[in-house]
Amino acid sequence: MHPVKTTQTTFESGNKPIRLDAYFPDTNDSRPLPAVIALYGSGGGVDGMSDPASMLAAQGFAVFVLHYFDRTEMTEAKDKATMVANFPAWGRTVWDAVSHIEEDPRVDPKRIGLLGFSLGAYLALSVASVDSRVKAVVEFFGGLPKEMRLFMRRLCPTLILHGEDDAVVPVQEAYDLKKLLEKKNTPYEMQIYPGVGHGFEDNVWRDAGLRSLHFLQKYLASSETRNPT
């Protein structure tokens, strides 16, 4: 494991400044790193993103927590109507974030993945379905919007993590995504947690975190970074 250094930068999307919290392993190795763009849920909980971002950075990933709500000048999405109305703009912001990050000399542009929670998972899957630059997706209790299946160009390796008793995003979303991935012969891994609702805690959170790390190592990390010290 490596110590982690954090910075914040901005880029432009839709003529708006968008913040990125960057987490990098603090090493003397100058080789470009695999990158993960992390997307929070409807509550806009940036603080809650620091633990998974730090965990991945300590294992050799460049992690960017994207403040995609900056595009629409809000701090949270309180209802479904707000999410539906702003979803396309947020999706374009994720696309623009990929464009910004792939120009970073510290990042390997051929190894970029997305990590999304709830609303962020819907965004991650939606963008990945049309952007071939995204090589892997880890989605926590989200799904692929049915509308995106009309525009979908491709799928990439996906890790599905969902609570069986989720009352916010029904677990059927996970099974629908699994069926689609199988139909497209796309590699995936899936873990449904019995008795768990929307949001993970304690042992479930730790298990999901390890699964995420191993999945991203498998699909993004090179042989040199799979077993970091």
N, C-alpha and C positions, 0 to 999 in steps of 0.2 A: 504494500500500500504506500501511497505517496501523500505528503502534505498537500493541502489544496489552497490555491490562491483565488480570490474572487475580485472581479471588477464589474463595472457597469458601462455599457456603451449604448449608442443609439444609431438607428438608421431611419430611412424615410420610407413610408408606405402610405399611399393615398394622400400625399402631401401632409402627412402627420409624422412627428417624431415618435418613434417606437423604441422603448427601452428593452435592452437585453441584459440580464444578469449572467455573467460569464464565470464558469467554474473550471479551472484548469489544474491539472496535476503540476506540482512545483518540482520539476526535475531539470536536469541539465541535458536531457535528450532533446535534440532539435528536430527529430523526425515528425512529420505531420501526423496529427491524431485523428482517430475516428471521432465523430461529433454526434451529439444527441440534442435535439431541440425539445425542450419540455414545455408542455401546455397545461396550465391549470384548468380547473373546472369553473362552473358558473359563479361560484363565490369569489373568484379572483384571488384565491389564497396564495399569494406569492411567498409568504413566510413558510407555508407548509411545503414548499418545493425545495427548500434548502437542504433537507436531509437526503432525499433521493439524489439531488444534484451533486452534493458533496460525496455521497457514497460512490457514484459512478466516476466522478473526477479522481477520487483517490485510487481507483482501479485503472486509470489511464485513458479516460475519455475526456474530451472537451464537451462541456455541457452548457447549454444556453437556455435560460428560463425566459420565455418570450412573453412580454407584457402586451398581448394582442388586443386587450381592451383599450389600449391607448389609441387605436385606430378609430374607435367610436366614442372616445372621450368619456368612458364610464369605468367604474370600479367593480361592478358585478352585473350579472344578467339575472334579474329577479323573476322572470316568467318566460314561458315558452314563446310568446309572441315576440319578445325582445330577442330571444335567441334566433328565431326564424328570420326576423327582419335583418339582423346583422351578420348572420352566418356567412354569406358570400364575402363580405368585406373582411371578416376575420380570416377566412380561408385564403384570400389574396395576400393578407399580411403574413401568414405562415409561408406561402410561396415566396414572397419577397425576402423573408428571413432566410430561407434556404439560399437564395441568390446572394444575400449579403455574407452569409457564413462561408459559402464555398469560395469566396474571394479572400478569406483570412488565410495567410500563409502558414499559420499554425495548424490548420485543419486539412485533412485529406478529403477533397471534394467528392471522391468516389465512395466515401464511407460515411454517409449522413443518414441518421435515423430519427424517428419521432417517438416521443413518449407522451401519452395523453391521459388525462384523468376526466372521466365523465364527459362534459361538453368538449373538453380538450381532446378526448379520445375520438369523438365524432369528427372533430376537425382534422386530427392526425390521419384517420382512415380516409377521409374525403380527399385531402390533399395527396396522400400517397396513391390514391386510385387514378390520379391524372398526372402525377409528377414522377417521372422515372428516376429522378435524382435521389429519391427517398428509397433506401435499400432495406429498411426494416422498420416495423412499428410494434411498440408495446402499448397495448390499450387496456386501461383499468376501467372497468364497469361503464363501457360506452357501446358503440356500434357504428355501422355504416348507414347513413341516411338512405332510405329507399330511393329518394330522388337521384342520388349519386349513381345508382346502378344504371341509369340511362346514359350517363356521361362517362362511366368508368372505362378507362383505357387499359388498366392493368392492376394487379395486386402484387404486393411484396410479402416476404416472410413476416408473419404476424404472431405475437403472443397475446392470447386472450385471457384476461383475468377478471372474474366476475363472482359476485355473491349470489348464491342460489335463491336467497330470500330478498333480493333487491326490490324495493317497492318504488324506487324512483326510475331506474332504467331496468325494465324486466329482463330476467336472465335469458328470455327467448331471443333477445338481441345477440347474445353470444352464440347461441345455437344457429341462428340465421347466418351469422358471419362465418361460422365453421362450415356450414353447408356450401356457402359461396366459395370459400377458399378451396374446399375439396373439389368443387366443380371446375375450378380454374387450375387445379393441380399445383396450388401454391403451398409451399411449406408453412406449417403453423404448429404452435403448441397451445394448449388450452388447460386452464385449471379453474374449475368451478368449486367454490368453497361452501359446503353445506352449512345451513343455519346462519349465513352471513348476509348482511344487508348492503346498503350503499355506502361505501367507505370501509377501509380496512384498519384494524388496530392490532397491536400486540403481536402474537405469534403469526397471525394471518398476514399482517403487514411485513413481518420479517421474511416469511416464506415467499411472498410475492416479490419482495425486493431481490432476494437471491435468484429467483426465477428470471427476473428482468435482467439482472447482471449477466447471468449465464447465457441467456438468449442473445443479448447484444454482443457479448464476446463471440458467440458462435457466428453471427451474421455480419458484424462490423469490424471486430478486432482482427488484426493480422496475426500471423503466428508469433511475431515478436512481442505482441502486447496481450496475448491470451493469458499468460501467467506472470503478471506484473509482480515486482518485488517491492 
